[in-house]
Structures are given as structure tokens and as C-alpha cells.
Amino acid sequence: MSIKGKKFTDDGVVAEIENEILKENLAIALETLSEREQDVIVLYYYHEIPLRDIAIKMGITYTNAKFIKHNAIAKLRIAMRRGV
């Protein structure tokens, strides 16, 4: 199969679709988090900012940033398992 000059295998197309669905579900799951939790997750994983720098930027302790990240990940796992 080819789309706009790119060739895809059936497995590759399926994997790409599954990846897009996962991203959409994760975006929905992120919305279930508090604003502070969202900030920590986005800054840490998307912008790749170290947790210590996030803590400084947010005016919280490193330990608190670590705690927020840990709890947010736990909430995201539950939301993703439930199918958001």
C-alpha cells in the first residue's frame, strides 16, 4: 500500500493507527489530571525538563514535584486501563 509516495506494510499501517489512538486516549486521560499534575507531566515528558528545574519553575520542592509526577502517572495508568 502506498500513500503520497510512501509505502506502508499492513503491519506498519496498523501500528501507526494504534499509536494515534493511544496518543488520543492519553490526551483525554491528561485532561483528568489537575492543572499542576498536567504541568509536571508535560514539562517532564514532552519538554524533557529535569524535575529539579520543574520544581524551581513551579515554586515547589523537588520532593513535591516528584510526588506530583508519581501520583499523576498512577492516575494516568488507571485512566488508560479503564479506556479513559
N, C-alpha and C positions, 0 to 999 in steps of 0.2 A: 504494500500500500504506500502511496506517496501523496503528500500534501505540499503544494507550493515548492516542489523540487526536493523535498525531504522524504527519505524512505523510512518507513516505520515497520517493524515486525508487529504481529498481533500482540505478542507479549509486551512489547515496548509501549504500544498504544494503551493497553490495559493498565500497565504500571503508571503511565502518565495520568490517566483518568483517576486511578485510585489515589495518586499523590495529590491531585487537585481537590478531590473530595475530602481527603484528610486535612488539607490546608483550610478549606471552608469550614469544616467541623471545628478545627482548632480556633479559628477566628470567632466562631459563635461561642465556644467554650471560654475564650478570653473575656468575652463580654459579661460572663457570670462573675468575674472577679471584681474586687473593689478597685477603685482607681489607683490606689497605692500598689496593690498587687500587680495590676496591669503594667504600671510604670516600671516596676522592678523587672518583671519578665521581659518586657520589650527592650529595655535598656541592656539587660544582661545577654539575652539570646539573639536579638535582632541587631542591636548596635554594637554588641560584643564589648561592652564597657565592664571593667572589673567591678566586682561587688563593693570593694572599698571605695571606689570612685562614685558609685551609685549612692552609697551611704552618705558621703560628703555632700553630693549634689542635692540629696533629699533632706539633709539636715537630721539624719538619724545615725545611730551607731551601726557599726559593721555587723554586730551580733543581731541587731534588729532587722537589718537588710537580709541577712542570711535566714532568719526566722520567717520573714515575709516570703522570700523566694521558696523556701521549703514548703510552707503551707499552700502557696499558690500552685505549686507543682502537684501537690496532693489533690487539690480541688480540681485541677485540670484533668488528672488521671481519672478521677471519679466521673467527671462530666463526659469524658471521651468514652469511657466504658458504657455509660448509660445511653450513648448515642446522642448526647447533647440535648 
